[in-house]
Amino acid sequence: MSLGIVFKGPEGVVLAADSRVTLTGQIPGENVLIPATYDNATKLLHVSGQDYAGAVTYGLGALGQRQPRTAHSFIPEFESELRGKKRLPVNEFAERLSGFFMQQWNANMPKDHSGPDMVFLVGGYDEGAAYGRVFEFHIPGNPAPHEWHAGEGEFGIVWGGQREFVDRVLTGFDDSLPELAKKFLSLTDEQRDKLREHLRKELGVRIPYAFLPLQDCVDLAIFMVRTTMAIQSWWVGIRGVGGAIDVATITRTDGFRPVQQKTIMPERR
């Protein structure tokens, strides 16, 4: 579950994620599954020594069955692997992060795993580059990093996890709609895909991403996570987005900078 967002804007890259982890347990002796949520997970990832790249993660919350570990808990090992390395290009950082987590998956997960992938969105700046770069990869399903908004002058927002409400706000429709229309109207795959592109063109909210100041990019990313949390507080379903919203920016001059990030707190009185 969860919701992860990376925004490539003209002044920098924004990374945002919620803090909720959802587990599903079965009541002993009954065929009933009960979801349980915990709101203090860290899904915004920063690697010491690589100050011009960062990542958010969503999907599978932990690797391993007997000794489950979150993606965040593996970062010290990844830092050790990169110790002494100079600043990596964003694509190489994404490739190394993907390779590291593929190793962890192969060492800790059963071969018959049928659940969701652990997904990563990586953002950052290459040395000397005017604009940032954004990559996505899935462990183990699609470990080769795919670049978003790679063309000259292309900017925009990438999101994943419990994405249906962000889909509806930004694109004008839930991404499941074209498939539902295909079945209901007996469309071909080609017609379904044309319908999807037509709906995006006609219904997508008109935001001039190429002109947004960094603060507006931060505000929009937070708004999308907060809106999902708010709507889920009323709906009947898995409320998989919650807790604090962690946000960071990456710019060509300042590198990775937390904007808002939860901390370990004493007892609340």
SVG drawing of the C-alpha trace seen along z (x, -y; Angstrom):
<svg xmlns="http://www.w3.org/2000/svg" viewBox="-21 -30 58 53">
<polyline fill="none" stroke="black" stroke-width="0.4" points="0.0,0.0 1.3,-3.5 1.7,-6.4 5.0,-7.6 5.5,-10.7 8.5,-12.1 8.1,-15.5 10.6,-16.7 10.2,-20.4 12.3,-23.1 13.9,-24.2 14.4,-20.8 13.1,-17.4 10.6,-16.7 10.2,-13.4 7.2,-12.7 5.8,-9.6 3.4,-8.8 4.5,-6.7 1.9,-3.9 2.6,-0.2 -0.4,2.2 -0.3,5.8 -3.0,8.4 -3.5,11.0 -6.0,13.9 -8.1,14.4 -7.1,17.9 -9.7,20.5 -11.7,18.1 -11.6,17.3 -11.4,13.6 -8.5,11.3 -8.0,8.2 -5.8,5.3 -3.5,3.6 -1.7,0.3 1.4,-1.3 2.1,-4.9 5.8,-5.4 7.6,-3.7 10.3,-5.6 9.8,-5.4 11.9,-8.5 15.4,-7.2 18.7,-9.1 22.1,-7.5 25.0,-9.2 27.7,-10.3 25.3,-10.5 23.8,-13.9 22.3,-14.5 20.0,-11.5 17.2,-10.1 14.3,-7.7 10.9,-6.8 9.5,-3.3 6.0,-1.8 4.4,1.6 5.8,4.5 6.7,3.1 9.4,5.5 11.7,8.3 11.9,11.6 9.3,13.8 10.9,14.9 13.0,11.8 11.3,9.1 13.2,5.8 12.0,2.6 13.8,0.9 15.0,-1.8 16.6,0.7 18.9,1.9 20.3,-1.6 23.3,-1.3 24.4,1.8 24.0,0.0 25.9,-3.0 28.8,-0.6 28.7,0.8 29.1,-2.8 31.6,-4.1 34.4,-5.9 32.5,-6.3 32.3,-9.7 29.0,-11.3 27.1,-8.9 25.0,-9.9 21.4,-9.4 20.9,-6.5 23.9,-4.7 22.6,-5.3 19.3,-3.8 21.0,-0.8 23.1,-0.2 20.1,-0.6 18.1,1.9 21.0,4.4 21.4,4.2 17.7,4.8 17.6,7.7 20.4,9.3 18.4,8.8 15.3,10.2 17.1,13.3 18.6,13.9 15.5,13.3 12.3,14.0 10.7,17.3 10.8,18.3 7.0,18.7 6.3,15.2 3.0,14.0 2.5,10.7 3.3,7.2 6.8,5.9 8.8,3.5 8.8,0.4 11.3,-2.5 11.1,-6.0 14.5,-7.6 15.2,-11.3 18.3,-13.4 20.7,-15.6 23.7,-14.7 26.8,-16.8 26.5,-20.0 23.0,-19.2 20.4,-22.0 17.5,-19.7 16.9,-16.6 16.1,-13.0 13.5,-10.5 13.7,-6.7 11.4,-3.9 12.1,-0.2 10.3,2.8 11.9,5.5 11.8,8.3 9.4,7.8 11.1,5.1 14.5,4.2 15.8,2.2 15.3,-1.5 12.9,-3.3 13.3,-7.0 10.3,-9.4 10.1,-12.7 13.4,-12.2 12.9,-14.4 14.3,-17.9 12.1,-20.3 9.9,-17.6 8.7,-17.9 6.0,-16.3 4.9,-14.2 5.2,-10.4 3.3,-8.5 2.5,-5.0 1.0,-2.8 -2.6,-3.5 -2.9,-5.8 -6.5,-5.9 -7.4,-9.2 -4.3,-11.0 -5.3,-9.5 -8.7,-10.9 -7.5,-14.4 -4.6,-14.8 -5.7,-12.7 -9.5,-13.0 -10.2,-9.2 -9.1,-6.1 -6.6,-4.1 -8.8,-1.1 -11.5,-2.8 -10.1,-1.9 -10.0,1.8 -13.6,1.6 -14.7,-0.1 -12.9,2.5 -14.9,5.3 -18.2,3.5 -18.0,2.3 -16.0,5.2 -13.2,3.0 -9.9,4.3 -6.6,3.6 -5.8,0.9 -9.2,-0.8 -8.7,-0.6 -5.3,-2.3 -6.6,-5.0 -9.4,-5.6 -6.9,-6.0 -4.9,-8.6 -8.0,-10.5 -9.2,-10.7 -5.9,-11.9 -5.8,-14.6 -9.4,-15.8 -9.7,-15.3 -6.2,-15.8 -5.8,-18.8 -4.0,-21.6 -0.9,-22.3 2.1,-24.1 4.7,-21.8 7.5,-23.5 6.8,-26.8 6.2,-25.7 8.5,-27.1 10.0,-24.5 7.6,-25.6 4.6,-24.9 6.0,-21.4 6.3,-20.7 2.8,-22.0 1.3,-19.9 3.1,-16.7 1.9,-17.2 -1.6,-18.0 -1.8,-14.7 -0.7,-12.6 -2.9,-14.6 -6.0,-14.3 -5.6,-10.5 -5.3,-10.3 -8.4,-12.5 -10.6,-10.5 -9.5,-7.2 -10.7,-8.3 -14.3,-7.9 -14.1,-5.1 -14.7,-1.3 -11.4,0.4 -7.8,0.7 -6.7,-2.7 -3.1,-2.2 -2.0,-5.8 -1.4,-7.6 1.0,-8.9 3.4,-11.8 4.2,-13.0 8.0,-13.0 9.2,-15.4 12.6,-16.3 13.9,-18.4 17.0,-17.9 18.5,-20.8 21.6,-21.3 23.1,-23.6 22.0,-22.3 21.5,-18.6 19.2,-16.6 17.4,-18.7 14.6,-17.5 11.6,-19.8 9.5,-18.0 10.5,-14.7 9.3,-12.9 11.7,-12.3 11.7,-9.9 9.6,-11.5 9.3,-11.0 6.1,-10.0 3.1,-12.2 1.5,-13.6"/>
</svg>
